[in-house]
Amino acid sequence: MPEGAFRLPAWGGAADAGGGVMRPAAVLFDCDGVLADSEAVANGSIAEDLTERGWPMTMEAAKETFMGTALPDIMAAVERQLGRPLPPDWSRQIVARIVGKYRAGILDAIPGAQGAVEAVAAAGIPMAVASNSGRDELRTKAGILPFFHHFQGRLLSFEDVARPKPYPDLYIAAAKLCGADPRDCVVIEDSVAGARAGVAAGCRVLGFAHETPALDLLEAGAAETFADHSALPRLLGIAPVRNLIP
């Protein structure tokens, strides 16, 4: 775990003079489970592969074991469990399986995600995506979900930085893409590893308690949690935009 992973961020925008929440300089979104409803597809694909290799696993078990983890770290864990090396192109095989399902139409947005992104865009706040997905997988999702055009190419995968989450590299890089100091940014995360990464980067983390229990996200350093994207404008200190949150 990176040093400082559990410290509270020195976020300068906790409140404005009137006691309300101050708008962040940028909003940095995780992708899987926050914007794209892709956890079941990705973890189901991993479970299928591991079952074929002699480690029987369900999608639910894979999600519990690997949620928020980048493929290189998953690969290392699998090799430890199996006691033998995986094929050198194992990551490529998994990504091809996952991407094939997305392209076959098995990918939806998380309910309310489009409206939340559009509300942030309407407020004029820069945004980026920082994902532990690989580059090809992330770009495929961005090509399928139309609201990703609001990110204006600010899409970062674990392949774009030295270290994946829970290290802070992705969120530091995402803040830089937005021209912002990480301490003035808000991270939207749904996994423990991602929340720790955002806190370690110095950002204020809002935990999306969609798959992960709120208490786990708070213990990982999230400042607040929410369970519905319609709450996001208030938590970001922006006026809700009528009809943008479905």
Accessible surface in RSA format (square Angstrom, percent):
REM  Atomic radii and reference values for relative SASA: ProtOr
REM  Chains: A
REM  Algorithm: Lee & Richards
REM  Probe-radius: 1.40
REM  Slices: 20
REM RES _ NUM      All-atoms   Total-Side   Main-Chain    Non-polar    All polar
REM                ABS   REL    ABS   REL    ABS   REL    ABS   REL    ABS   REL
RES MET A   1   113.73  58.9  49.28  32.6  64.44 153.4  50.30  42.8  63.43  84.0
RES PRO A   2    16.45  12.0   6.68   6.1   9.76  35.5  13.40  11.1   3.05  18.9
RES GLU A   3   178.31 102.4 142.54 107.8  35.77  85.2  66.35 128.3 111.97  91.4
RES GLY A   4    27.13  33.5   0.00   N/A  27.13  33.5  18.45  50.6   8.68  19.4
RES ALA A   5     2.49   2.3   0.46   0.7   2.03   4.6   0.46   0.6   2.03   5.4
RES PHE A   6   112.04  56.1  91.86  56.9  20.18  52.5  92.32  56.0  19.72  56.4
RES ARG A   7   113.72  47.7 101.41  51.7  12.31  29.3  61.11  83.5  52.61  31.9
RES LEU A   8   136.47  76.0 118.63  84.9  17.84  44.9 118.63  83.3  17.84  48.0
RES PRO A   9    22.26  16.2   6.92   6.3  15.34  55.8   6.92   5.7  15.34  95.3
RES ALA A  10    66.52  61.2  45.35  70.0  21.17  48.2  59.15  83.3   7.37  19.5
RES TRP A  11    23.19   9.3   6.80   3.3  16.39  38.5   6.44   3.4  16.75  27.2
RES GLY A  12    62.10  76.6   0.00   N/A  62.10  76.6  36.60 100.4  25.50  57.1
RES GLY A  13     7.02   8.7   0.00   N/A   7.02   8.7   5.71  15.7   1.31   2.9
RES ALA A  14    65.77  60.5  54.87  84.7  10.89  24.8  55.55  78.2  10.22  27.1
RES ALA A  15    54.97  50.5  35.92  55.4  19.05  43.3  35.92  50.6  19.05  50.5
RES ASP A  16    59.94  42.0  51.40  51.2   8.54  20.2  18.59  43.8  41.35  41.2
RES ALA A  17   120.04 110.4  69.32 107.0  50.73 115.4  83.05 117.0  36.99  98.0
RES GLY A  18    78.10  96.3   0.00   N/A  78.10  96.3  40.14 110.2  37.95  85.0
RES GLY A  19    61.65  76.0   0.00   N/A  61.65  76.0  32.53  89.3  29.11  65.2
RES GLY A  20    33.58  41.4   0.00   N/A  33.58  41.4  31.38  86.1   2.20   4.9
RES VAL A  21    45.71  30.1  34.58  31.3  11.14  26.8  34.58  30.0  11.14  30.2
RES MET A  22    84.79  43.9  82.04  54.3   2.74   6.5  58.69  49.9  26.10  34.6
RES ARG A  23   117.22  49.2 101.47  51.7  15.75  37.5  39.77  54.4  77.45  46.9
RES PRO A  24     7.90   5.8   0.11   0.1   7.79  28.3   1.62   1.3   6.28  39.1
RES ALA A  25    45.76  42.1  25.68  39.6  20.08  45.7  37.62  53.0   8.14  21.6
RES ALA A  26     0.00   0.0   0.00   0.0   0.00   0.0   0.00   0.0   0.00   0.0
RES VAL A  27     0.00   0.0   0.00   0.0   0.00   0.0   0.00   0.0   0.00   0.0
RES LEU A  28     0.00   0.0   0.00   0.0   0.00   0.0   0.00   0.0   0.00   0.0
RES PHE A  29     0.01   0.0   0.01   0.0   0.00   0.0   0.01   0.0   0.00   0.0
RES ASP A  30    10.89   7.6  10.89  10.8   0.00   0.0   0.27   0.6  10.63  10.6
RES CYS A  31     0.00   0.0   0.00   0.0   0.00   0.0   0.00   0.0   0.00   0.0
RES ASP A  32    22.10  15.5  21.58  21.5   0.52   1.2  10.48  24.7  11.62  11.6
RES GLY A  33     1.36   1.7   0.00   N/A   1.36   1.7   1.36   3.7   0.00   0.0
RES VAL A  34     0.00   0.0   0.00   0.0   0.00   0.0   0.00   0.0   0.00   0.0
RES LEU A  35     0.05   0.0   0.05   0.0   0.00   0.0   0.05   0.0   0.00   0.0
RES ALA A  36     0.00   0.0   0.00   0.0   0.00   0.0   0.00   0.0   0.00   0.0
RES ASP A  37    60.36  42.3  52.27  52.0   8.09  19.1   2.05   4.8  58.31  58.2
RES SER A  38     0.08   0.1   0.03   0.0   0.05   0.1   0.08   0.2   0.00   0.0
RES GLU A  39    14.84   8.5  14.63  11.1   0.22   0.5   3.28   6.4  11.56   9.4
RES ALA A  40    43.09  39.6  38.14  58.9   4.95  11.3  38.54  54.3   4.55  12.1
RES VAL A  41    16.45  10.8  10.77   9.8   5.68  13.7  16.43  14.3   0.02   0.1
RES ALA A  42    15.89  14.6  15.89  24.5   0.00   0.0  15.89  22.4   0.00   0.0
RES ASN A  43     5.73   3.9   5.73   5.5   0.00   0.0   0.05   0.1   5.67   5.5
RES GLY A  44    11.37  14.0   0.00   N/A  11.37  14.0  10.89  29.9   0.48   1.1
RES SER A  45     0.00   0.0   0.00   0.0   0.00   0.0   0.00   0.0   0.00   0.0
RES ILE A  46     6.68   3.8   6.68   5.0   0.00   0.0   6.68   4.8   0.00   0.0
RES ALA A  47     4.04   3.7   4.04   6.2   0.00   0.0   4.04   5.7   0.00   0.0
RES GLU A  48    75.05  43.1  68.22  51.6   6.82  16.2  38.25  74.0  36.80  30.0
RES ASP A  49     4.39   3.1   4.35   4.3   0.05   0.1   0.00   0.0   4.39   4.4
RES LEU A  50     0.00   0.0   0.00   0.0   0.00   0.0   0.00   0.0   0.00   0.0
RES THR A  51    65.05  46.3  54.06  54.8  10.99  26.2  52.02  69.9  13.03  19.7
RES GLU A  52   125.45  72.0  84.79  64.1  40.66  96.8  50.79  98.2  74.66  61.0
RES ARG A  53    58.79  24.7  46.61  23.8  12.18  29.0  18.76  25.6  40.03  24.3
RES GLY A  54    58.24  71.8   0.00   N/A  58.24  71.8  32.82  90.1  25.42  56.9
RES TRP A  55    47.64  19.1  46.27  22.4   1.37   3.2  32.29  17.2  15.35  24.9
RES PRO A  56   105.97  77.2  89.45  81.5  16.52  60.0  89.89  74.2  16.07  99.9
RES MET A  57    25.09  13.0   5.65   3.7  19.43  46.3  10.80   9.2  14.29  18.9
RES THR A  58    81.82  58.2  76.06  77.1   5.76  13.7  75.11 100.9   6.71  10.1
RES MET A  59    54.80  28.4  49.30  32.6   5.50  13.1  49.30  41.9   5.50   7.3
RES GLU A  60   113.77  65.3 107.59  81.4   6.18  14.7  63.11 122.1  50.66  41.4
RES ALA A  61    38.65  35.5  33.20  51.2   5.45  12.4  37.91  53.4   0.74   2.0
RES ALA A  62     0.00   0.0   0.00   0.0   0.00   0.0   0.00   0.0   0.00   0.0
RES LYS A  63    34.19  16.7  33.87  20.8   0.31   0.7  16.11  14.5  18.07  19.3
RES GLU A  64   157.62  90.5 123.38  93.3  34.25  81.5  51.11  98.9 106.51  87.0
RES THR A  65    75.90  54.0  47.12  47.8  28.78  68.6  35.30  47.4  40.60  61.4
RES PHE A  66     7.65   3.8   4.54   2.8   3.10   8.1   4.57   2.8   3.08   8.8
RES MET A  67    34.65  17.9  19.10  12.6  15.54  37.0   8.22   7.0  26.42  35.0
RES GLY A  68    18.42  22.7   0.00   N/A  18.42  22.7  13.90  38.2   4.52  10.1
RES THR A  69    47.08  33.5  32.67  33.1  14.41  34.3  18.62  25.0  28.46  43.0
RES ALA A  70     0.15   0.1   0.00   0.0   0.15   0.4   0.13   0.2   0.02   0.1
RES LEU A  71    14.65   8.2  13.71   9.8   0.94   2.4  13.71   9.6   0.94   2.5
RES PRO A  72    64.84  47.3  53.38  48.7  11.46  41.7  57.67  47.6   7.17  44.6
RES ASP A  73    62.24  43.6  56.95  56.7   5.29  12.5  15.70  37.0  46.54  46.4
RES ILE A  74     6.20   3.5   5.80   4.3   0.41   1.0   6.20   4.5   0.00   0.0
RES MET A  75    36.82  19.1  36.82  24.4   0.00   0.0  19.14  16.3  17.68  23.4
RES ALA A  76    41.35  38.0  37.05  57.2   4.30   9.8  40.21  56.6   1.15   3.0
RES ALA A  77    27.43  25.2  23.53  36.3   3.90   8.9  23.62  33.3   3.81  10.1
RES VAL A  78     0.00   0.0   0.00   0.0   0.00   0.0   0.00   0.0   0.00   0.0
RES GLU A  79    50.43  29.0  46.53  35.2   3.90   9.3  11.26  21.8  39.17  32.0
RES ARG A  80   178.75  75.1 149.08  76.0  29.67  70.6  82.47 112.7  96.28  58.3
RES GLN A  81   106.83  59.7  79.93  58.4  26.90  64.0  10.07  21.4  96.76  73.4
RES LEU A  82    31.28  17.4   8.14   5.8  23.14  58.2  11.16   7.8  20.12  54.1
RES GLY A  83    66.32  81.8   0.00   N/A  66.32  81.8  33.23  91.2  33.10  74.1
RES ARG A  84   117.50  49.3 110.39  56.3   7.11  16.9  54.77  74.9  62.73  38.0
RES PRO A  85   110.69  80.7  95.13  86.7  15.57  56.6  96.79  79.9  13.90  86.4
RES LEU A  86    11.28   6.3   2.59   1.9   8.69  21.8   3.22   2.3   8.06  21.7
RES PRO A  87    44.93  32.7  38.01  34.6   6.92  25.2  44.35  36.6   0.58   3.6
RES PRO A  88   137.12  99.9 105.25  95.9  31.87 115.9 112.95  93.3  24.18 150.3
RES ASP A  89    54.15  37.9  48.18  48.0   5.96  14.1  29.86  70.3  24.29  24.2
RES TRP A  90     0.00   0.0   0.00   0.0   0.00   0.0   0.00   0.0   0.00   0.0
RES SER A  91    34.20  28.9  34.13  45.5   0.08   0.2  28.48  60.6   5.73   8.0
RES ARG A  92   146.63  61.6 138.93  70.8   7.71  18.4  78.46 107.2  68.17  41.3
RES GLN A  93    62.14  34.8  53.94  39.4   8.21  19.5  24.46  52.1  37.69  28.6
RES ILE A  94     0.40   0.2   0.31   0.2   0.09   0.2   0.40   0.3   0.00   0.0
RES VAL A  95    23.94  15.8  23.94  21.7   0.00   0.0  23.94  20.8   0.00   0.0
RES ALA A  96    56.25  51.7  40.17  62.0  16.08  36.6  47.40  66.8   8.84  23.4
RES ARG A  97    74.94  31.5  61.83  31.5  13.10  31.2  30.36  41.5  44.58  27.0
RES ILE A  98     3.55   2.0   3.55   2.6   0.00   0.0   3.55   2.6   0.00   0.0
RES VAL A  99    10.99   7.2  10.99   9.9   0.00   0.0  10.99   9.5   0.00   0.0
RES GLY A 100    39.08  48.2   0.00   N/A  39.08  48.2  31.81  87.3   7.27  16.3
RES LYS A 101    51.18  25.0  49.25  30.2   1.93   4.6  41.90  37.7   9.28   9.9
RES TYR A 102     1.96   0.9   0.00   0.0   1.96   5.1   0.00   0.0   1.96   2.4
RES ARG A 103   176.24  74.0 141.34  72.1  34.90  83.1  51.25  70.0 124.99  75.8
RES ALA A 104    81.13  74.6  39.40  60.8  41.72  94.9  51.92  73.1  29.21  77.4
RES GLY A 105    60.23  74.3   0.00   N/A  60.23  74.3  34.34  94.2  25.89  58.0
RES ILE A 106    94.14  53.6  88.83  66.2   5.31  12.8  94.06  67.7   0.08   0.2
RES LEU A 107    15.04   8.4   0.33   0.2  14.71  37.0   2.66   1.9  12.38  33.3
RES ASP A 108    99.47  69.7  95.43  95.0   4.04   9.5  21.03  49.5  78.43  78.2
RES ALA A 109    33.17  30.5  19.75  30.5  13.42  30.5  19.75  27.8  13.42  35.6
RES ILE A 110     2.53   1.4   1.38   1.0   1.15   2.8   1.38   1.0   1.15   3.1
RES PRO A 111   102.43  74.7  84.94  77.4  17.49  63.6  95.43  78.8   7.00  43.5
RES GLY A 112    12.23  15.1   0.00   N/A  12.23  15.1   3.77  10.3   8.47  19.0
RES ALA A 113     0.00   0.0   0.00   0.0   0.00   0.0   0.00   0.0   0.00   0.0
RES GLN A 114    75.64  42.3  74.62  54.5   1.02   2.4  12.67  27.0  62.97  47.8
RES GLY A 115     0.90   1.1   0.00   N/A   0.90   1.1   0.73   2.0   0.16   0.4
RES ALA A 116     0.57   0.5   0.14   0.2   0.43   1.0   0.14   0.2   0.43   1.1
RES VAL A 117     0.00   0.0   0.00   0.0   0.00   0.0   0.00   0.0   0.00   0.0
RES GLU A 118    42.57  24.4  40.35  30.5   2.21   5.3   9.79  18.9  32.78  26.8
RES ALA A 119     0.09   0.1   0.00   0.0   0.09   0.2   0.00   0.0   0.09   0.2
RES VAL A 120     1.14   0.8   1.14   1.0   0.00   0.0   1.14   1.0   0.00   0.0
RES ALA A 121    32.40  29.8  13.63  21.0  18.77  42.7  17.52  24.7  14.88  39.4
RES ALA A 122    68.41  62.9  23.48  36.2  44.93 102.2  36.98  52.1  31.44  83.3
RES ALA A 123    24.28  22.3   5.51   8.5  18.77  42.7  16.46  23.2   7.82  20.7
RES GLY A 124    60.21  74.3   0.00   N/A  60.21  74.3  35.46  97.3  24.75  55.4
RES ILE A 125     7.86   4.5   1.85   1.4   6.01  14.5   3.54   2.5   4.33  11.7
RES PRO A 126    47.34  34.5  38.16  34.8   9.17  33.3  46.70  38.6   0.64   4.0
RES MET A 127     4.28   2.2   3.25   2.2   1.02   2.4   3.25   2.8   1.02   1.4
RES ALA A 128     0.00   0.0   0.00   0.0   0.00   0.0   0.00   0.0   0.00   0.0
RES VAL A 129     0.00   0.0   0.00   0.0   0.00   0.0   0.00   0.0   0.00   0.0
RES ALA A 130     0.00   0.0   0.00   0.0   0.00   0.0   0.00   0.0   0.00   0.0
RES SER A 131     0.39   0.3   0.39   0.5   0.00   0.0   0.00   0.0   0.39   0.5
RES ASN A 132    15.39  10.6   9.46   9.1   5.93  14.3  10.19  24.5   5.21   5.0
RES SER A 133     9.89   8.4   1.77   2.4   8.12  18.7   7.15  15.2   2.74   3.8
RES GLY A 134     4.70   5.8   0.00   N/A   4.70   5.8   4.08  11.2   0.63   1.4
RES ARG A 135    75.08  31.5  74.94  38.2   0.14   0.3  16.33  22.3  58.75  35.6
RES ASP A 136    95.25  66.7  90.23  89.8   5.02  11.9  22.15  52.1  73.10  72.9
RES GLU A 137     7.95   4.6   7.90   6.0   0.05   0.1   0.00   0.0   7.95   6.5
RES LEU A 138     2.86   1.6   2.86   2.0   0.00   0.0   2.86   2.0   0.00   0.0
RES ARG A 139   147.77  62.0 138.94  70.8   8.83  21.0  45.03  61.5 102.74  62.3
RES THR A 140    13.90   9.9   5.39   5.5   8.51  20.3   9.97  13.4   3.93   5.9
RES LYS A 141     0.00   0.0   0.00   0.0   0.00   0.0   0.00   0.0   0.00   0.0
RES ALA A 142    20.57  18.9  10.26  15.8  10.30  23.4  10.44  14.7  10.13  26.8
RES GLY A 143    69.29  85.4   0.00   N/A  69.29  85.4  36.04  98.9  33.25  74.5
RES ILE A 144    65.29  37.2  44.36  33.0  20.93  50.5  49.42  35.6  15.87  43.1
RES LEU A 145    10.36   5.8  10.28   7.4   0.08   0.2  10.28   7.2   0.08   0.2
RES PRO A 146    98.49  71.8  82.65  75.3  15.84  57.6  94.41  78.0   4.07  25.3
RES PHE A 147     4.35   2.2   1.42   0.9   2.93   7.6   4.27   2.6   0.09   0.2
RES PHE A 148     8.62   4.3   3.07   1.9   5.55  14.4   3.35   2.0   5.27  15.1
RES HIS A 149   127.00  69.4 105.46  73.3  21.54  55.1  84.03  86.6  42.97  50.0
RES HIS A 150    44.67  24.4  34.00  23.6  10.67  27.3  25.91  26.7  18.76  21.8
RES PHE A 151     0.28   0.1   0.28   0.2   0.00   0.0   0.28   0.2   0.00   0.0
RES GLN A 152   134.10  75.0 100.36  73.3  33.74  80.3  38.35  81.6  95.74  72.6
RES GLY A 153    66.70  82.2   0.00   N/A  66.70  82.2  33.46  91.8  33.24  74.4
RES ARG A 154    54.95  23.1  54.61  27.8   0.35   0.8   7.93  10.8  47.02  28.5
RES LEU A 155    42.50  23.7  25.65  18.3  16.85  42.4  25.65  18.0  16.85  45.4
RES LEU A 156    17.83   9.9  17.83  12.8   0.00   0.0  17.83  12.5   0.00   0.0
RES SER A 157     0.65   0.5   0.38   0.5   0.27   0.6   0.38   0.8   0.27   0.4
RES PHE A 158    30.51  15.3  27.35  16.9   3.16   8.2  27.35  16.6   3.16   9.0
RES GLU A 159    84.95  48.8  57.37  43.4  27.58  65.7  20.12  38.9  64.84  52.9
RES ASP A 160    59.93  42.0  26.42  26.3  33.51  79.2  14.59  34.3  45.34  45.2
RES VAL A 161    29.09  19.1   7.03   6.4  22.06  53.2  16.78  14.6  12.31  33.4
RES ALA A 162    97.81  89.9  52.00  80.2  45.81 104.2  63.92  90.0  33.90  89.8
RES ARG A 163   102.29  42.9 102.12  52.1   0.17   0.4  39.52  54.0  62.77  38.0
RES PRO A 164    23.26  17.0  23.26  21.2   0.00   0.0  23.26  19.2   0.00   0.0
RES LYS A 165     5.31   2.6   3.57   2.2   1.73   4.1   2.11   1.9   3.20   3.4
RES PRO A 166    30.24  22.0  30.24  27.6   0.00   0.0  30.24  25.0   0.00   0.0
RES TYR A 167    71.14  33.2  71.11  40.5   0.03   0.1  30.61  23.0  40.53  50.0
RES PRO A 168    14.95  10.9  14.95  13.6   0.00   0.0  14.95  12.3   0.00   0.0
RES ASP A 169    25.01  17.5  19.37  19.3   5.65  13.4  11.06  26.0  13.95  13.9
RES LEU A 170     0.00   0.0   0.00   0.0   0.00   0.0   0.00   0.0   0.00   0.0
RES TYR A 171     0.00   0.0   0.00   0.0   0.00   0.0   0.00   0.0   0.00   0.0
RES ILE A 172    82.21  46.8  81.25  60.5   0.96   2.3  81.25  58.5   0.96   2.6
RES ALA A 173    27.75  25.5  22.43  34.6   5.32  12.1  26.11  36.8   1.64   4.4
RES ALA A 174     0.00   0.0   0.00   0.0   0.00   0.0   0.00   0.0   0.00   0.0
RES ALA A 175     0.15   0.1   0.15   0.2   0.00   0.0   0.15   0.2   0.00   0.0
RES LYS A 176   168.94  82.4 152.32  93.5  16.62  39.6  99.86  89.9  69.08  73.6
RES LEU A 177    85.20  47.4  64.09  45.9  21.10  53.1  67.47  47.4  17.72  47.7
RES CYS A 178    16.14  12.2   0.00   0.0  16.14  37.9   2.14   5.4  14.01  15.1
RES GLY A 179    73.98  91.2   0.00   N/A  73.98  91.2  37.14 101.9  36.84  82.5
RES ALA A 180    17.04  15.7   1.66   2.6  15.38  35.0   9.03  12.7   8.01  21.2
RES ASP A 181    53.97  37.8  41.44  41.2  12.53  29.6  22.14  52.1  31.83  31.7
RES PRO A 182    28.86  21.0  28.86  26.3   0.00   0.0  28.86  23.8   0.00   0.0
RES ARG A 183   127.28  53.4 127.28  64.9   0.00   0.0  29.42  40.2  97.86  59.3
RES ASP A 184    58.68  41.1  57.27  57.0   1.41   3.3  11.49  27.0  47.19  47.1
RES CYS A 185     0.00   0.0   0.00   0.0   0.00   0.0   0.00   0.0   0.00   0.0
RES VAL A 186     0.14   0.1   0.14   0.1   0.00   0.0   0.14   0.1   0.00   0.0
RES VAL A 187     0.00   0.0   0.00   0.0   0.00   0.0   0.00   0.0   0.00   0.0
RES ILE A 188     0.00   0.0   0.00   0.0   0.00   0.0   0.00   0.0   0.00   0.0
RES GLU A 189     0.47   0.3   0.47   0.4   0.00   0.0   0.00   0.0   0.47   0.4
RES ASP A 190     0.96   0.7   0.96   1.0   0.00   0.0   0.00   0.0   0.96   1.0
RES SER A 191     5.34   4.5   5.01   6.7   0.32   0.7   3.06   6.5   2.28   3.2
RES VAL A 192    45.54  30.0  42.59  38.6   2.95   7.1  42.59  37.0   2.95   8.0
RES ALA A 193    21.33  19.6  16.98  26.2   4.36   9.9  18.88  26.6   2.46   6.5
RES GLY A 194     0.00   0.0   0.00   N/A   0.00   0.0   0.00   0.0   0.00   0.0
RES ALA A 195     0.00   0.0   0.00   0.0   0.00   0.0   0.00   0.0   0.00   0.0
RES ARG A 196    64.35  27.0  64.35  32.8   0.00   0.0   0.00   0.0  64.35  39.0
RES ALA A 197     0.00   0.0   0.00   0.0   0.00   0.0   0.00   0.0   0.00   0.0
RES GLY A 198     0.00   0.0   0.00   N/A   0.00   0.0   0.00   0.0   0.00   0.0
RES VAL A 199     0.09   0.1   0.09   0.1   0.00   0.0   0.09   0.1   0.00   0.0
RES ALA A 200    11.69  10.7   0.51   0.8  11.18  25.4   0.60   0.8  11.09  29.4
RES ALA A 201    10.07   9.3   0.00   0.0  10.07  22.9   0.59   0.8   9.48  25.1
RES GLY A 202     1.14   1.4   0.00   N/A   1.14   1.4   1.14   3.1   0.00   0.0
RES CYS A 203     0.00   0.0   0.00   0.0   0.00   0.0   0.00   0.0   0.00   0.0
RES ARG A 204    19.74   8.3  19.74  10.1   0.00   0.0   5.31   7.3  14.42   8.7
RES VAL A 205     0.28   0.2   0.00   0.0   0.28   0.7   0.00   0.0   0.28   0.8
RES LEU A 206     0.00   0.0   0.00   0.0   0.00   0.0   0.00   0.0   0.00   0.0
RES GLY A 207     0.00   0.0   0.00   N/A   0.00   0.0   0.00   0.0   0.00   0.0
RES PHE A 208     3.74   1.9   3.74   2.3   0.00   0.0   3.74   2.3   0.00   0.0
RES ALA A 209    24.38  22.4   9.51  14.7  14.86  33.8   9.51  13.4  14.86  39.4
RES HIS A 210    77.04  42.1  48.40  33.6  28.63  73.3  32.18  33.2  44.85  52.2
RES GLU A 211    72.32  41.5  41.97  31.8  30.34  72.2   6.23  12.0  66.09  54.0
RES THR A 212    15.64  11.1  11.19  11.3   4.45  10.6   9.30  12.5   6.34   9.6
RES PRO A 213    82.77  60.3  71.18  64.9  11.59  42.1  82.51  68.1   0.26   1.6
RES ALA A 214    37.35  34.3  32.28  49.8   5.07  11.5  32.28  45.5   5.07  13.4
RES LEU A 215   114.46  63.7 110.53  79.1   3.93   9.9 111.31  78.2   3.16   8.5
RES ASP A 216    55.60  38.9  52.49  52.2   3.11   7.4   7.20  17.0  48.40  48.3
RES LEU A 217     0.00   0.0   0.00   0.0   0.00   0.0   0.00   0.0   0.00   0.0
RES LEU A 218    77.70  43.3  64.25  46.0  13.45  33.8  64.43  45.3  13.26  35.7
RES GLU A 219   115.65  66.4  92.67  70.1  22.97  54.7  45.67  88.3  69.98  57.1
RES ALA A 220     1.19   1.1   0.31   0.5   0.89   2.0   0.81   1.1   0.38   1.0
RES GLY A 221     8.50  10.5   0.00   N/A   8.50  10.5   8.12  22.3   0.39   0.9
RES ALA A 222     6.94   6.4   0.00   0.0   6.94  15.8   0.00   0.0   6.94  18.4
RES ALA A 223    48.43  44.5  20.56  31.7  27.87  63.4  26.89  37.9  21.55  57.1
RES GLU A 224    63.78  36.6  60.00  45.4   3.78   9.0  28.01  54.2  35.76  29.2
RES THR A 225    40.49  28.8  17.26  17.5  23.23  55.4   0.03   0.0  40.45  61.2
RES PHE A 226    13.49   6.8   3.82   2.4   9.67  25.2  13.49   8.2   0.00   0.0
RES ALA A 227    76.11  70.0  52.79  81.5  23.32  53.0  52.79  74.3  23.32  61.8
RES ASP A 228    82.87  58.0  78.68  78.3   4.19   9.9  27.35  64.4  55.52  55.4
RES HIS A 229     1.11   0.6   0.03   0.0   1.09   2.8   0.03   0.0   1.09   1.3
RES SER A 230    61.20  51.7  43.98  58.7  17.21  39.7  23.54  50.1  37.66  52.8
RES ALA A 231    26.11  24.0  19.37  29.9   6.74  15.3  26.11  36.8   0.00   0.0
RES LEU A 232     0.67   0.4   0.67   0.5   0.00   0.0   0.67   0.5   0.00   0.0
RES PRO A 233     1.89   1.4   1.74   1.6   0.14   0.5   1.89   1.6   0.00   0.0
RES ARG A 234   153.16  64.3 144.16  73.5   9.00  21.4  75.99 103.8  77.17  46.8
RES LEU A 235     3.23   1.8   3.08   2.2   0.15   0.4   3.23   2.3   0.00   0.0
RES LEU A 236     0.38   0.2   0.00   0.0   0.38   1.0   0.38   0.3   0.00   0.0
RES GLY A 237    26.08  32.2   0.00   N/A  26.08  32.2  10.27  28.2  15.81  35.4
RES ILE A 238     9.10   5.2   1.46   1.1   7.65  18.4   5.33   3.8   3.77  10.2
RES ALA A 239    81.81  75.2  62.98  97.2  18.84  42.8  68.28  96.2  13.53  35.8
RES PRO A 240   101.11  73.7  81.74  74.5  19.37  70.4  81.74  67.5  19.37 120.4
RES VAL A 241    52.91  34.8  46.95  42.5   5.96  14.4  50.10  43.5   2.81   7.6
RES ARG A 242   209.93  88.1 184.41  94.0  25.52  60.8  70.66  96.6 139.27  84.4
RES ASN A 243   141.65  97.7  99.61  96.3  42.04 101.2  35.23  84.8 106.41 102.9
RES LEU A 244    42.00  23.4  38.55  27.6   3.45   8.7  39.28  27.6   2.72   7.3
RES ILE A 245    40.46  23.0  18.41  13.7  22.05  53.2  18.41  13.3  22.05  59.8
RES PRO A 246   123.80  90.2  61.22  55.8  62.58 227.5 101.84  84.1  21.96 136.5
END  Absolute sums over single chains surface
CHAIN  1 A    10540.2       7698.1       2842.1       5879.1       4661.2
END  Absolute sums over all chains
TOTAL         10540.2       7698.1       2842.1       5879.1       4661.2
